[in-house]
Amino acid sequence: MVVSTGMQSMGTIRRVYETVKRHNPNFTLLQCTSAYPLDPKEVNLNVIKGAQQEEQEPEEREQDGRTDGEQTEDGRVTNKNELTTRGVQGQGRRSEGGKKTTNSGHLVNGDNSAGTSKKDCGADCAKFQKSELENKFNKRALERPYTSKHSWGKMYGEHKRHLEFSHEQYRELQKYAKEVGIFFTASGMDEMAVEFLNELNVPFFKVGSGDTNNFPYLEKTAKKGRPMVVSSGMQSMETMRHVYKTVKEHNQNFTILQCTSAYPLEAEDVNLRVIMEYQKEFPDIPIGYSGHESGINISVAAVALGAKVIERHITLDKTWKGSDHAASLEPSELTELVRSIRLVEKAKY
């Protein structure tokens, strides 16, 4: 049996479930709003998750403690958390007329003629990656040969120095972001980079997946007191429990992003259900999604599952030299992603 639920309260649907279950265990319930055509803000996709919770025992539901909001008797689920979209600068930068430009299309000298900005696409924040190379790498690592097709130098240090913005360039980027009205921050790829970002007074710290199990780094970053966004690529659930406890001890304001560290990421390796597992495991913090897949559909699906933060890499041209351009979104795709996310938000809340 397939049973639609339009015009029914949650109390009625509980009775429907119990009535059918007594005689036939092979059935499904369809979330439905009886309106033709249906306005997105009347859809309320959160009822799907609410109904799934109804299948748990009462004590399990109480322990679950989901942050999706309270469910009313008419089946509505309320939630005031607003989703944030963040664009991430891809690795590699172009040089045009002697001026260096980020992959978000912002020339370092402030000229925005290179392309459409993340702000224009509707993103809430532009995030970069900051390393203090001599602090992050030892001399041997920086002097080793680097012959990748993505290399910008014969040695790894030359390659990394070509990609790295200076402190002054970061200040220019921050100033420009303020002028256009978009949040600006970066992943601090080492402890000295975090110190610099703290001096810049960024709105939050991003912890990349490669540093998520670096617990001394996590503790020092958490003690700064700024909000934190922590990616979870390459980490086990047990490690993420340890991450949660480490950060929570010093900083209550943080989020964890489901992430798979592959560029580009194949759909079968995404595992979006981890979002729901994190929601169960860490019910008192927002859970988000950091995607490296091609296209926007999987990121939109993450929002439907309850992701509160979406992070995607951005480029002006996927054919550019650099290891993650192929897994990045071009401006038109970012614009469509933000539009689709806002539509799903209307359908959820």
Stockholm file with secondary structure:
# STOCKHOLM 1.0

chainA/1-349         MVVSTGMQSMGTIRRVYETVKRHNPNFTLLQCTSAYPLDPKEVNLNVIKGAQQEEQEPEEREQDGRTDGEQTEDGRVTNKNELTTRGVQGQGRRSEGGKKTTNSGHLVNGDNSAGTSKKDCGADCAKFQKSELENKFNKRALERPYTSKHSWGKMYGEHKRHLEFSHEQYRELQKYAKEVGIFFTASGMDEMAVEFLNELNVPFFKVGSGDTNNFPYLEKTAKKGRPMVVSSGMQSMETMRHVYKTVKEHNQNFTILQCTSAYPLEAEDVNLRVIMEYQKEFPDIPIGYSGHESGINISVAAVALGAKVIERHITLDKTWKGSDHAASLEPSELTELVRSIRLVEKAKY
#=GR chainA/1-349 SS CEEECTTCCHHHHHHHHHHHHHHCSCCEEECCCCCSSCCGGGTCTHHHHHHHHHTSCHHHHHHHCCSSCCBCTTSCBCCCCCCEEEEEECSCCEEETTEEECTTSCBTTSCCTTSCCHHHHTCSEEEEEECCHHHHSCHHHHHSBCCCTTCSSSBHHHHHHHHCCCHHHHHHHHHHHHHHTCEEEEEECSHHHHHHHHHHTCSCEEECGGGTTCHHHHHHHHTTCSCEEEECTTCCHHHHHHHHHHHHHHCSCEEEEEECCCSSBCGGGTCTHHHHHHHHHSTTSCEEEEECBSSSHHHHHHHHTTCSEEEEEECSCTTSSSTTGGGSBCHHHHHHHHHHHHHHHHHHC
#=GC SS_cons         CEEECTTCCHHHHHHHHHHHHHHCSCCEEECCCCCSSCCGGGTCTHHHHHHHHHTSCHHHHHHHCCSSCCBCTTSCBCCCCCCEEEEEECSCCEEETTEEECTTSCBTTSCCTTSCCHHHHTCSEEEEEECCHHHHSCHHHHHSBCCCTTCSSSBHHHHHHHHCCCHHHHHHHHHHHHHHTCEEEEEECSHHHHHHHHHHTCSCEEECGGGTTCHHHHHHHHTTCSCEEEECTTCCHHHHHHHHHHHHHHCSCEEEEEECCCSSBCGGGTCTHHHHHHHHHSTTSCEEEEECBSSSHHHHHHHHTTCSEEEEEECSCTTSSSTTGGGSBCHHHHHHHHHHHHHHHHHHC
//
